[in-house]
Amino acid sequence: MKNHITLVEQYFVQQKEHELKKITKNEKLKLQINQSKEIIYDLRVNIRNRKFEDNNEEIQFFKSVKPTIYADFIFYNNQLKYQVSKPNSTNSILKGYLKNELKKLEAKKRKNLEFYRYYKHKSTFLDHIYFLRKNKQLELFSTDISVHLDSEFYTSHDTLAAEVIVYDMLTNFYKKEINTLKNISSGIFDDNNKALKTSLQWTASKTDLVELIYALKVSGAINTGYINTKDLITQLSTVFNIDIPNSYKTYSEIKNRSQETTKFLNKLTANLQEKLDYDDGL
């Protein structure tokens, strides 16, 4: 039987392979979640069928190895939850949602602040109490129901150790998302947080671009329509190297046209039809 060290090494190799796959973020997270679930199961079976050499090996497993894997599981699940349940609204509302998630993390941290400090400072003087399975009396104080269901694979504090690890992971993730939203609002929205510069120049009028952007928005052609109009204008303005300072006023002028309200869209249709007719005649 493979020992737990070999299983963990294989786990990290497989997770790295998932990370490099060219698939959607959600598909990647689902693979990573399943991979972490599988290794937790394999480790549980492994621990049931072998004995640790001594208390130090057992402490190391329940203080470091298992919490690291379980932290991954929590982290990937929270990321997927965020991707599928985040509000389809303005950037400011989304930033508020993320800040609220950060507050929840801080509240959980404060609730267990003493242990957080113990674990983060790499203290060891209570390891024999926190991370050995023989300390059954501490199960009474554990909030993790799994301790009572499978005591051979849990100590009183290994799940809490995972929460300490995932606290930093989720905090960094949420802060990065907030910074990304700030960058989008500023017209800075590529993956490297650098200004997206292109050689494209919008050579029609600003009014024409606003008309096109609103058409793309309401037709659901971009993000199925789930994008704030202001954000869409900011991003496409950056792509086409043009400044549109008062888009709503421009939209109002389009809406109040006495004749041919969708003048630019009609022109696009006519020009394309002329091109198609010309090509058919060749």
N, C-alpha and C positions, 0 to 999 in steps of 0.2 A: 504494500500500500504506500502511496506517495505520502511523504510527510507534509505538514502544513506549510513549510517554507517553500517547497516546490510548487504547491498549489497557488500560493500567493504570487510567486514569480510569474507563473503562467497567466494569472489573472491580469497583472499589470501589462504584460505583453499584449494580451487580447484587447484590453481597454485602449491601448495605444493604437492598435490596428483599427478599432472602431472610430477613433478620433480622426484618423486619416482618410476614412471613407468619404467619397463624394456623394453624400446623400443629404436630405433635409435635416435641419437641426432636431426636429421632433423624432424623426426616424432614428437618428443617432442616439438620442437620449433614451429611447425605448430599448435599443440594443444594450446600452450601458447599464440600464436598470436591470435588465434580465441577466446580464453578466454578473453583476454584483449579487443578485439573488442566488444565482447558481453557486458562486464561490462560498457564500454564507452557508448554504445547504451542505456543500462538500466539506467545509471545515467542521460543521456540526457532526457529520458522520465520522470524519477523521478523528475528532477529539473523543468520540464515544468508543472508538476501537483502538486507541493507544493511550498510554500513560505519559505524562510529562516526566522528564528526567528528574526534576526537582521543583521546589517552589519558585525558584527564580525564572525557570522556563515558563511556568504557568502564569506568573505575574506578567512576564514580557508579552505573552500571547494576549491576555485579557486587558492589558493596559495599552498596548500599541497595535498589535496585528489586527485583531478583530475590530476594535474601534475605528481603525483607518478604513477598513472595507465597509463597515456599516455607515460611516460618515459619507462615503461615496454614494451609497444607496440613498441616503436621506437627501444629499445634495442634488443628485440627478432627478429624483422625484420632485423636489421643490422647483427645479428649473422647468421641468415639463409642466407642472401645475401652473407656473407663471406663464408659460407660452400659450397654454390653452384657455386660461381663465382671466388673463389680464384684460382690463376694460378697453374696448375699441372706441377710444375717445381722444380728447386733446392731449398733447404732451404734458400739460400742467396737471391734468387729472391722473395721468399715468405716473408722473413723478410723485404725486401725493400717495398713490397706491404703493409705490416702492418704499417711500419713506415710512409708511405705516408698517410694512413688513420689517423694516429695520427696527422700528420701535418694539415689535413683538419679540425680535431676537434679543434686544437689550433687556426686556422684561424677564425673559427666560434666564438670561445670564445673571441678572440681579438676584433672582430667586435661588440660584445655586452658586452665588459668588465665591463662597469659601472654597468649594471644590474647584471652581474655575481657576482660582489663583493657585491652588495646590497643583493642578495638572499643568497649567501654563508655565509655572516656575520649575517644572520637572522635579518636584519634591518626591521623596521616596519613603519617608518615615511611616506613612500609613498604607503603603502598598500591600502589606500582608493582610490588612483588613479589607481594603477596597477590591483587591483583584485576585483573591483566592476563593475558590468555590466552597471551601470547608466552613466559611463564616456564614452559616445558615441563618443566624439570628438577624443579620442585616437585611434579609429578604423581607422582613416585616415592614421595613421602612422604604422599600423600593417602590417607585411609581410605575415601573415597567412590568406589566403582567407576564411577560415572557419569562421572567425570573422564576415565577411560580409554576409555569407550565413545563419548563425544560431546564432544571437547575444544573444539569451537567454541562450546559453550554453558556451559562451566564454567571456573573458575579454581581454583587450589589451595585457596582459603579461602572461597569464597562460600557453600558449604553449611555450613561452620562458623559463618559470620556469621549464617545463618538460625537455627542452634541457639542462638546467644547471644540472639537476639531472642525465640525461643520459650521460652527458660529463664524469662524474666520472666512471660510469658503463662501458662505451665503452673503456675509457682509460685503466682501469684495465684489461678489457678483452683482448685488443690488446697487452698490455705489457705481460700478462700471456702467450699468444700465442707465442710471440717472445722468451720468456724464455724457453718455451717448445721446440721450434725449436733449440735453443742453446743447450739444454740438449740432444736432439736427436743426434746432431752433436758430442756430447761428449760421446755418448753411455749411456746417462741417459734418459730414455724415458718412465717410467711408470707414472701413474696418480698422484703419490705422489711426483714426482720429486726426487725419490731416485734411486740409481743404481740398475738395475734389475739383481739380481744374481740368478743363477740356479745351479743345481747339474749336469747339462748336460755337458759332455765333448766330443768335437769332436776328434775322434780317428783315422780318416782317415787323409790324407795329407791336407795341406792348399790349394794346387792346386785343389784337389778334391772338397773342399768346394767352391772355386771360380767358378769352372765349374758348380756346382749345383746352386749357386746363380744367375749366368748369365742365366741359363736355366729357373729358376723361374721368373726372371725379364722379359725376352723376351716372355715367354709363357703367361704372364698376370695372373699368378697364385696368385700373391700378389698385392692387390690394383688395379687389372685389368691392371697392368703394369705401373700405374701412380705413380711411386716412383723412386727417384734418385738412381742409382746403388750404388753410394758411401754410401748413407744413409742405403740402404738395407744391404750392407756388414758390416757397422758399427753395426747395430742392431743385425744381426745374429751372428756376431763375439762375441758380448757380451753374447748372449744367450748360445753359445757353449763354452764360456770361452777360446777363442783363438784369437791371434793377427794376423791380416793380414796387414802388413805395406805398401805393394805395389801391390795392387790388379790388377791394369791395366797392370803392367809388367807380372804378372802371367797369365792374360787373353791373352796377346800377345803370350806368350809361348804356351798356349793351341791352339791358332789360327794357330800357325806355326808348329804344329806337322806334321810330314811327314806321319804318319799313325794313324788311329783311333783317330781323333781329340776329339771326345766325349767319351774318354776311361772310365771315371767314370760313366757317364750316361749309357753306354752300360753294364757296370758291374752291375749296379743296376737293369737294365732290365733283365739281365741273371739270377741274383740271385733270383729275384722275380719269374721269370718264372720257375726256378728250384723248388722253394718252392710250387708253384701252382701245378706243375706236381707231386710232391711228395705227396701232400695232396689228389690229385685226385686218386692216386694209393692206398690209404689206404682203 
